[in-house]
């Protein structure tokens, strides 16, 4: 395993809760009744034109779940963010974290996982454009980490400049970092992390870590077969 070159990324783990369970926190009304009978639990609900945010609403099924969308073109879903750190030589997962779904969770989890690494010489960290912020890049450099982060220069100035991109290692890290998608692909198709089967941050986190450990076993088996 490499002890110098790493990659971080995050993915949305959909919660075991429906949009119907995402209700106002101050809604203490009794269940609606029709003809003296309580209205069916699974009645049709229309959210059109209704503003719903994590500040004002929460899931009654899984209160830890947050309404979140990973990219601008995707739909908002109730879920968590699962994070992994992989080493670039063989693509093995060396650390995991599961957090509430927030806009800063990916960068915060990356810093935490870096902090879990043993003290060593300078390392590199590959990541996608979501990690390209001035504050995060400065934090990495203060931790003796070279930020090999994809530049996000769409209508803005990237925090990654020529001091980093001019080196051949930056291009290698950009190629290697895309292998982390294989981890999430396997996890969602085989490892059952696309949609959680349990509720609560601790239980979903245990499920996520277990799936990533299983991925490592499969990956190690495949690497041994290639070596033979």
C-alpha positions in Angstrom: 0.0 0.0 0.0 1.1 3.5 -0.7 1.9 5.6 2.4 2.4 8.9 0.5 -0.5 9.3 -2.1 -4.1 9.2 -1.2 -7.6 10.1 -2.6 -10.8 11.2 -0.8 -14.3 11.4 -2.0 -17.9 11.2 -0.7 -21.2 9.7 -1.9 -24.8 10.0 -0.9 -26.3 7.0 1.0 -30.0 7.2 0.7 -31.8 6.9 4.0 -34.5 4.3 4.8 -37.1 7.0 4.9 -39.5 8.5 2.4 -40.2 12.1 1.4 -43.6 11.8 3.1 -41.9 11.5 6.5 -40.1 14.8 6.0 -42.4 17.1 8.0 -42.3 20.4 9.7 -40.6 20.2 13.1 -43.3 22.3 14.7 -46.1 20.3 13.2 -48.0 18.9 16.2 -51.3 18.5 14.6 -53.2 15.3 15.1 -53.6 12.9 12.2 -56.2 14.1 9.7 -59.6 12.4 9.9 -62.1 11.5 7.2 -65.6 10.7 8.3 -64.5 10.2 11.9 -61.7 7.8 10.9 -58.0 8.6 10.8 -56.8 9.2 7.3 -54.7 6.4 5.8 -50.9 6.6 6.7 -49.9 6.3 3.0 -52.2 8.9 1.6 -51.2 10.9 -1.4 -49.1 14.0 -0.6 -48.4 16.9 -2.9 -45.1 18.8 -2.2 -45.4 21.2 -5.2 -44.9 24.8 -4.2 -43.9 23.9 -0.7 -40.5 25.1 0.6 -38.9 22.4 2.7 -35.5 22.8 4.3 -33.5 20.9 6.9 -33.8 23.9 9.2 -37.6 23.7 9.3 -38.3 20.0 8.5 -37.1 16.6 9.7 -37.9 13.0 8.9 -40.2 11.4 11.4 -38.9 8.0 10.3 -35.1 8.7 10.5 -34.5 12.1 12.3 -30.7 11.9 11.5 -31.4 11.9 7.7 -31.0 15.2 5.8 -32.5 16.4 2.5 -29.5 16.7 0.2 -28.5 16.5 -3.5 -25.0 15.7 -4.5 -25.0 17.8 -7.7 -27.0 20.6 -9.3 -28.7 18.3 -11.8 -29.8 15.6 -9.3 -32.9 15.3 -7.2 -32.9 16.0 -3.5 -33.0 12.9 -1.3 -33.1 12.1 2.3 -29.7 10.6 3.2 -26.3 10.6 4.7 -22.8 11.3 3.2 -20.4 8.3 3.2 -16.7 9.2 2.9 -13.7 7.1 2.0 -10.0 7.6 1.8 -8.1 5.3 -0.6 -4.4 4.8 -1.3 -3.4 5.3 -4.9 -1.2 2.3 -5.5 -3.9 -0.4 -5.3 -7.1 1.5 -4.7 -7.7 0.0 -1.2 -9.9 1.8 1.3 -7.9 2.8 4.3 -10.5 4.9 6.2 -14.2 5.6 6.2 -16.6 8.0 7.8 -20.3 8.6 7.6 -21.7 12.0 8.4 -24.9 14.1 8.2 -25.4 15.4 4.7 -24.2 19.0 4.7 -22.4 21.2 2.2 -19.2 21.1 4.1 -19.2 17.5 5.3 -17.0 16.1 2.6 -14.1 18.5 3.4 -14.6 18.2 7.1 -14.5 14.4 6.9 -11.4 14.6 4.7 -9.5 16.6 7.3 -10.5 14.1 10.0 -9.3 11.1 8.0 -6.0 12.8 7.2 -5.7 13.4 11.0 -6.0 9.6 11.5 -3.0 8.9 9.4 0.3 8.2 11.2 2.8 11.0 11.3 5.0 10.8 8.2 6.6 12.9 5.5 4.7 15.0 3.1 1.7 13.3 1.4 -0.5 14.1 -1.6 -4.3 14.1 -1.6 -6.4 13.8 -4.7 -10.0 15.0 -4.8 -12.7 16.3 -7.1 -13.8 19.9 -7.7 -16.0 19.9 -4.6 -12.9 20.2 -2.5 -11.5 23.2 -4.3 -11.9 25.9 -1.8 -9.3 28.4 -0.5 -9.9 27.4 3.2 -9.6 23.7 2.6 -6.5 24.0 0.5 -4.8 26.2 3.1 -5.7 23.7 5.8 -4.2 20.8 3.8 -0.9 22.7 3.3 -0.7 23.5 7.0 -0.9 19.7 7.6 2.0 19.0 5.3 -0.4 17.7 2.6 0.0 18.6 -1.1 -3.5 19.2 -2.5 -3.9 17.4 -5.8 -7.4 18.7 -6.2 -9.3 19.1 -9.5 -9.5 22.8 -10.4 -12.9 24.4 -10.2 -12.5 27.5 -12.3 -16.0 27.8 -13.7 -16.9 31.5 -13.1 -14.4 31.6 -10.2 -10.7 31.4 -9.4 -9.4 28.0 -8.4 -7.4 27.6 -5.1 -5.1 25.3 -7.0 -2.5 27.2 -9.1 0.6 26.5 -11.2 2.7 25.7 -8.1 0.8 22.4 -8.0 -0.4 21.7 -11.5 3.0 22.0 -13.1 4.3 18.8 -11.5 3.8 15.5 -13.2 2.6 14.0 -9.9 -0.5 16.2 -10.1 -1.6 14.6 -13.4 -1.0 11.1 -12.0 -3.1 11.9 -8.9 -5.9 13.1 -11.2 -5.9 9.8 -13.0 -5.7 7.7 -9.9 -8.4 9.6 -7.9 -11.1 8.5 -10.4 -10.6 4.9 -9.2 -12.5 5.8 -6.0 -15.6 5.7 -8.1 -15.0 1.9 -8.5 -15.4 1.7 -4.7 -18.7 3.5 -4.7 -19.9 1.6 -7.8 -19.2 -1.8 -6.1 -20.7 -0.6 -2.8 -24.0 0.5 -4.4 -24.4 -2.4 -6.7 -23.1 -5.2 -4.6 -22.5 -3.8 -1.1 -26.0 -2.5 -0.6 -25.1 1.1 0.3 -27.2 2.7 -2.3 -30.1 2.8 0.2 -29.6 2.1 3.9 -31.5 -0.8 5.4 -31.1 0.6 8.9 -31.8 4.0 10.5 -29.7 6.4 12.5 -26.2 7.8 12.0 -24.4 5.1 14.0 -26.2 2.1 12.4 -25.9 3.5 8.9 -22.2 4.3 9.6 -21.5 0.7 10.7 -23.2 -0.6 7.6 -21.1 1.7 5.4 -17.8 0.7 7.1 -18.7 -3.0 6.8 -19.4 -2.7 3.1 -16.1 -0.9 2.5 -14.2 -3.7 4.4 -15.9 -6.3 2.2 -14.8 -4.3 -0.8 -11.2 -4.5 0.4 -11.4 -8.3 0.7 -12.7 -8.5 -2.9 -10.1 -6.1 -4.1 -7.2 -8.0 -2.4 -8.4 -11.3 -3.9 -8.4 -9.8 -7.4 -4.9 -8.3 -6.9 -3.6 -11.7 -5.7 -5.1 -13.4 -8.8 -3.4 -10.9 -11.1 -0.1 -11.4 -9.2 -0.3 -15.2 -9.8 
